[in-house]
């Protein structure tokens, strides 16, 4: 995959998860914020450890309900092939659907569940190990049940912020804002290219290549 897609899509499935480090609590913050920062830091330490170990399935329980629903929708659309209606998908999700169809056989798409796809994505290096190892989490901003922080790659801010959502008292990783940023960027690129987002997404998915064999 291109460097851009590894950052933004990967398939959107693992990008934000892989690029987070532990949050540090500011002693001047209210105790509730400090506790939230500690919990979010622990959440991402767990997610990053699972991803670094190639266990994408272990990250899924750490995702928000909306994030899991979108991943299931992407898997279902890829499995249904050309009959799937992609009008409800943004361009980033369309690239993810088309990429799954490109790199997996119909039999694999029929039998693989989302946990198996997450593990397969890591095994195939759709997201490189350096994306996990070289990233960290900037200062958290917490507002009620939502939080976000800049993603730092080698100490420099990336294109997206990591987002978190508290559901039933537990902090979860929220991929929806990351996908929204990816959608906006791809729409911008499609407009610059003078193409519809559908055409641009299809061409982008068609240009993707498997990682070289020595990277697997």
DRENMAR-911007 format. One record per residue: residue number from 1; x, y negated, z of N, C-alpha, C in turn. Coordinates in steps of 0.02 Angstrom, whole numbers, m for minus. Each point is the difference from the previous one (the first is absolute). Layout:
// residues N
ATOM  num     n.u     n.v     n.w    ca.u    ca.v    ca.w     c.u     c.v     c.w
ATOM  NUM       X       Y       Z       X       Y       Z       X       Y       Z
...
//
This chain:
// residues 216
ATOM  num     n.u     n.v     n.w    ca.u    ca.v    ca.w     c.u     c.v     c.w
ATOM    1      41      60       0     m41     m60       0      43     m63       0
ATOM    2     m28     m54     m25      37     m62       0       7     m26      71
ATOM    3      49     m44      10      10     m28      68     m63     m37      23
ATOM    4     m34     m34     m46     m60     m37      19     m54      47      25
ATOM    5     m11      55     m36     m53      47      21      19      34      65
ATOM    6      64      14      10      20      31      63     m17     m46      58
ATOM    7       5     m65     m11     m16     m47      53     m75      m8      10
ATOM    8     m37      m3     m56     m70     m21       5     m50      57       0
ATOM    9      14      54     m37     m49      52      m8      19      64      36
ATOM   10      46      31     m27      34      60      26     m42      53      31
ATOM   11     m53      23     m23     m55     m34     m33     m37     m40      51
ATOM   12      17     m45       7     m26     m42      51      m5      42      62
ATOM   13       4      63     m11     m12      47      53      49      m7      56
ATOM   14      67      m8     m16      49       4      54      42     m61       7
ATOM   15     m10     m50     m41      44     m58       1       3     m35      67
ATOM   16     m56     m25      26       2     m39      61      22      42      58
ATOM   17     m15      65      m3      19      44      54      75       7       6
ATOM   18      32       4     m57      71      17       1      44     m58      21
ATOM   19     m26     m61      m3      44     m57       7     m10     m37      66
ATOM   20     m14      36      53     m11     m34      63      47      27      54
ATOM   21      22     m46      42      41      19      57     m38     m18      64
ATOM   22      31       9      56     m34     m13      64      m7     m74      12
ATOM   23     m60     m21      24     m11     m70      17      31     m15      69
ATOM   24      23     m61       9      29     m21      64     m46     m50      34
ATOM   25     m18      13      61     m45     m44      36      37     m62      26
ATOM   26     m32     m57      m7      26     m63      27     m22      m4      73
ATOM   27      47      m8      47     m20      m2      71     m46     m59      16
ATOM   28      m3     m51     m44     m43     m58      13     m71      12     m23
ATOM   29     m12      54     m36     m67      14     m24     m44      25      57
ATOM   30     m67      m9      m7     m45      28      51      10      76       4
ATOM   31     m13      29      58      10      72       8     m38      42     m52
ATOM   32     m61     m21     m19     m38      39     m48      36       2     m67
ATOM   33      29     m57     m21      37      m1     m63      63      43       5
ATOM   34      34      m3      56      60      40       9     m16      74      m4
ATOM   35     m57      20      30     m20      70      m3     m17      21     m71
ATOM   36     m34     m45     m36     m17      15     m69      62       7     m43
ATOM   37      49     m44      10      62       4     m38      36      66      14
ATOM   38       0      20      63      34      63      17     m35      59     m33
ATOM   39     m66      m1      m1     m38      55     m30      10       2     m76
ATOM   40       0     m59     m31      11      m2     m72      70      23     m17
ATOM   41      49     m21      41      68      23     m11       6      75       5
ATOM   42     m33      29      50       1      73       8     m35      35     m58
ATOM   43     m55     m30     m24     m36      27     m57      45       5     m61
ATOM   44      37     m53     m13      42       0     m60      64      40       9
ATOM   45      23       5      60      57      44      12     m21      72     m17
ATOM   46     m60      19      20     m26      67     m16      m9       8     m75
ATOM   47     m29     m50     m33     m12       5     m72      66       4     m39
ATOM   48      47     m42      19      64      m1     m36      38      66      12
ATOM   49      m4      26      59      33      64      14     m30      56     m42
ATOM   50     m66       0      m6     m33      52     m41      19      m7     m73
ATOM   51       0     m61     m25      18     m10     m70      72      17     m13
ATOM   52      44     m19      46      71      16      m8      12      75       0
ATOM   53     m44      37      34       6      73       2     m39      34     m55
ATOM   54     m29     m39     m46     m36      29     m56     m70      25      17
ATOM   55     m26     m21      58     m66      24      22     m52     m55     m11
ATOM   56     m21      m9     m62     m50     m50     m15     m67      14      32
ATOM   57     m16      64       7     m65      19      29      m6     m26      71
ATOM   58      55      m3      37      m3     m22      70     m16     m75       6
ATOM   59       7     m37     m55     m14     m71       1     m74     m14      m8
ATOM   60     m36      45     m33     m70     m14     m15     m43     m14      62
ATOM   61       9      36      56     m40     m17      59      15     m69      29
ATOM   62      55     m31     m22      19     m66      24     m31     m56     m40
ATOM   63     m36      17     m54     m29     m50     m45     m70     m19      22
ATOM   64     m20     m61     m20     m68     m23      14     m50      42     m41
ATOM   65     m62      m2      22     m52      39     m36      m8     m25     m71
ATOM   66       3     m66     m11      m6     m26     m68      58      22     m44
ATOM   67      60       3      29      58      22     m38      m8      72     m22
ATOM   68     m21      42      47     m11      71     m17     m54       8     m53
ATOM   69     m52     m40       4     m54       4     m50      25     m18     m69
ATOM   70      44     m50      m4      26     m20     m66      47      54     m27
ATOM   71      40      31      42      44      54     m23     m41      59     m25
ATOM   72     m55      16      35     m43      55     m22     m33     m17     m66
ATOM   73     m19     m64      m9     m31     m20     m63      49       5     m58
ATOM   74      63     m19      12      51       7     m51      11      73     m19
ATOM   75       4      43      50       9      71     m13     m59      29     m40
ATOM   76     m62     m19      20     m59      26     m35      m2     m24     m72
ATOM   77      17     m63     m12       0     m25     m68      53      34     m43
ATOM   78      58      12      29      52      36     m38     m22      71     m15
ATOM   79     m33      32      47     m22      69      m9     m55       5     m53
ATOM   80     m43     m51      m4     m56       2     m47      21     m17     m72
ATOM   81      62     m19     m10      26     m11     m67     m35     m57     m36
ATOM   82      m5       7     m67     m27     m54     m41     m73     m15      16
ATOM   83     m34      47      34     m70     m12      16      m9     m49      58
ATOM   84      54     m14      35      m5     m44      59     m13     m72     m22
ATOM   85     m43     m34      38     m15     m70     m13      47     m42      44
ATOM   86      44     m39     m31      50     m38      37     m19     m74       7
ATOM   87     m63     m17     m15     m18     m71       1       3     m30      70
ATOM   88      m7      42      52       2     m27      68      70      m6      28
ATOM   89      50      22     m39      70      m1      22      35     m64     m24
ATOM   90      44     m26      42      44     m53     m21      55      27     m43
ATOM   91      40     m43     m32      52      24     m45      53      43      34
ATOM   92      17     m15      63      50      40      35     m25      71      10
ATOM   93     m64       7      19     m28      66       9      m8      37     m66
ATOM   94     m14     m37     m52      m4      31     m66      68      29     m20
ATOM   95      54     m37      12      67      26     m13      12      63      40
ATOM   96     m21       1      64       9      59      42     m38      59     m28
ATOM   97     m63     m10     m21     m40      55     m28      33      27     m64
ATOM   98      18     m45     m45      29      21     m64      68      33      11
ATOM   99      38     m22      50      65      29      13      m7      71      28
ATOM  100     m50      11      43     m12      67      25     m18      47     m58
ATOM  101     m42     m24     m45     m18      41     m58      61      14     m44
ATOM  102      46     m47      m3      58       7     m43      50      51      28
ATOM  103       9      m1      66      54      41      29     m24      65      33
ATOM  104     m66       9       6     m25      61      29     m45      36     m51
ATOM  105       1      66       2     m41      39     m46     m73      m2      24
ATOM  106     m48      15     m45     m70       4      22      m9      50      57
ATOM  107      36      55      m2      m6      50      53      23     m29      67
ATOM  108      56     m37      m1      24     m31      62     m50     m51      27
ATOM  109     m28     m39     m45     m48     m51      22     m64      32      28
ATOM  110     m18      58     m25     m59      34      26      11      29      69
ATOM  111      61      23      13      12      38      62      33     m42      55
ATOM  112      38     m51     m18      35     m39      51     m47     m47      37
ATOM  113       2       3      66     m36     m48      40      46     m61      12
ATOM  114     m27     m52      31      39     m60      11      64      12      41
ATOM  115      m2      41      54      63      13      35      53      33     m44
ATOM  116     m22      46     m43      48      33     m45      28     m49     m51
ATOM  117     m42     m46     m24      23     m50     m47      51     m47      33
ATOM  118     m13     m18      63      47     m43      36      68      34       7
ATOM  119       0      64      17      63      37       6      34       7     m68
ATOM  120     m39      12     m52      28       7     m67      32     m65     m23
ATOM  121     m32     m57      15      27     m65     m20      69     m11      31
ATOM  122       8      20      63      65      m8      32      50      50     m27
ATOM  123     m22      61     m12      46      51     m26      26     m18     m70
ATOM  124     m42     m34     m38      19     m21     m68      36     m68      m1
ATOM  125      10     m29      59      34     m65       6     m36     m55     m38
ATOM  126     m67       2       2     m37     m56     m29      14     m63      40
ATOM  127      21       8      62      25     m55      41      69      21      24
ATOM  128      51     m38     m18      68      20      17      15      m5      74
ATOM  129      45      41      25      18      m2      71      26     m68      22
ATOM  130      33     m37     m45      27     m65      20     m55     m49      17
ATOM  131     m60       9     m30     m55     m44      16     m22       8      72
ATOM  132      12      59      28     m16      12      70      57     m24      45
ATOM  133      61      18     m18      57     m12      44      20     m73       4
ATOM  134     m12     m39     m53      27     m68      m4     m51     m53      19
ATOM  135     m58      20      25     m53     m49      13     m13      m6      75
ATOM  136     m29     m57      17     m18     m13      70     m61     m45       1
ATOM  137     m26     m11      61     m60     m39       9      16     m66      33
ATOM  138     m24     m55     m29      11     m66      28     m48     m14      58
ATOM  139      m2     m63      24     m43     m17      57     m73      12     m15
ATOM  140     m34      28      49     m71      15      m7     m43     m61      14
ATOM  141     m54      m6     m39     m53     m49      14     m63      40      16
ATOM  142     m28      m9      59     m57      39      22     m59     m46       9
ATOM  143     m56      18     m32     m62     m37       7     m56      49      12
ATOM  144     m20       8      63     m53      46      16      20      72     m17
ATOM  145     m40      31     m43      11      70     m19      42       6     m63
ATOM  146      30     m53     m22      43       2     m60      69     m27      17
ATOM  147      49      27     m35      69     m24       9      37       8     m66
ATOM  148      52     m40      m8      41       6     m60      70     m23      15
ATOM  149      46      19     m42      70     m20       9      34       4     m68
ATOM  150      50     m43     m12      37       5     m63      41      64      m3
ATOM  151       3      30     m58      43      57     m10      68     m25     m23
ATOM  152      51      21      33      68     m21     m16      38      58     m32
ATOM  153      30     m14     m57      42      49     m34      72     m25       3
ATOM  154      43      36      34      68     m23      13       0     m69      32
ATOM  155     m48     m12      44      m4     m62      36     m35     m56     m36
ATOM  156     m21      11     m63     m32     m53     m39     m74      17      m9
ATOM  157     m44     m51       2     m72      13      m8     m15      30     m68
ATOM  158     m45      49       0     m23      29     m62     m60     m38     m27
ATOM  159     m37      31     m46     m56     m33     m32     m65       6      39
ATOM  160      m2      46      47     m63      12      36      13       0      75
ATOM  161     m55      m8      37       2       6      73     m29      67      20
ATOM  162      26      28      52     m30      60      29     m62     m21      38
ATOM  163     m53      38      m7     m63     m17      33     m21      57      46
ATOM  164     m33     m19      55     m22      47      50     m71     m17      21
ATOM  165     m36      52      19     m70      m9      20     m13      42      61
ATOM  166     m34     m29      50     m17      38      60     m69      29      m9
ATOM  167      m4      66       1     m63      36      m7     m11      45      61
ATOM  168     m57      m8      32     m16      40      59      56      m3      52
ATOM  169      30     m60       6      52     m10      50      70      22     m20
ATOM  170       7      28     m60      65      24     m23      23     m40     m61
ATOM  171      64     m21       1      27     m35     m58      15      49     m57
ATOM  172     m19     m20     m60      10      40     m60      35     m42     m53
ATOM  173      33      33     m46      31     m33     m58     m55     m13     m51
ATOM  174      m3     m61     m24     m52     m19     m49      33     m15     m67
ATOM  175     m12      43     m49      30      m9     m66     m40     m46     m45
ATOM  176     m61     m18      18     m43     m38     m44      30     m68     m19
ATOM  177      28     m39      47      31     m64     m21      59      10     m48
ATOM  178      38      54       9      56      13     m45     m25      14     m70
ATOM  179     m53      39      m5     m29      15     m66     m27     m63     m32
ATOM  180     m30     m44      41     m27     m63     m27      55     m43     m30
ATOM  181      57      m4      34      57     m38     m27      24      31     m65
ATOM  182       4      67      m2      22      34     m61     m49     m14     m57
ATOM  183     m65       2      16     m50     m15     m52      10     m70     m28
ATOM  184       9     m49      44       8     m69     m23      62      m8     m44
ATOM  185      54      32      20      61      m5     m40      m8      32     m69
ATOM  186     m31      58      m2     m10      34     m64     m48     m39     m45
ATOM  187     m50     m31      30     m45     m42     m41      39     m60     m29
ATOM  188      45     m28      41      42     m55     m24      43      23     m58
ATOM  189      33      58       8      44      25     m53     m40      17     m63
ATOM  190     m61      27       9     m43      15     m57     m18     m64     m38
ATOM  191     m16     m53      38     m17     m63     m32      59     m29     m38
ATOM  192      60       4      30      59     m24     m35      12      38     m64
ATOM  193     m14      66       2       9      43     m60     m57      m8     m49
ATOM  194     m53     m36      18     m57      m8     m45     m40      63      m8
ATOM  195      m3      42      53     m36      64      m3     m52       4      55
ATOM  196     m49      42     m11     m48      13      54      35      41      54
ATOM  197     m27      m2      60      32      38      54      m3      75     m13
ATOM  198     m52      24     m35      m4      71     m17      56      20     m47
ATOM  199      10     m39     m52      52      14     m49      68      m4      33
ATOM  200      11     m51      41      64      m9      32      15      58      48
ATOM  201     m51      20      39       9      56      47      17      64     m37
ATOM  202     m34      12     m56      13      61     m38      70       0     m29
ATOM  203      22     m57     m26      68      m4     m28      52       7      55
ATOM  204     m13     m29      58      48       4      55       7      73      23
ATOM  205     m57      33       8       3      71      21      35      42     m53
ATOM  206     m10     m16     m63      32      37     m53      75      m9      m5
ATOM  207      25     m55      28      72     m12      m2      37      29      60
ATOM  208     m37      23      49      34      27      60      37      63     m17
ATOM  209      56      10      34      41      59     m11      11      35      66
ATOM  210       9      65      m2      19      37      60      69     m22      22
ATOM  211      14       2      66      67     m14      23      48      51     m30
ATOM  212      64     m19     m11      48      49     m26       5      60      46
ATOM  213      18      58     m30       1      63      37      46      m4      61
ATOM  214      56     m37      m6      47      m1      57     m25     m43      57
ATOM  215     m56     m36     m10     m29     m39      54     m53      39      39
ATOM  216     m15      60     m22     m53      40      32      29      45      53
//
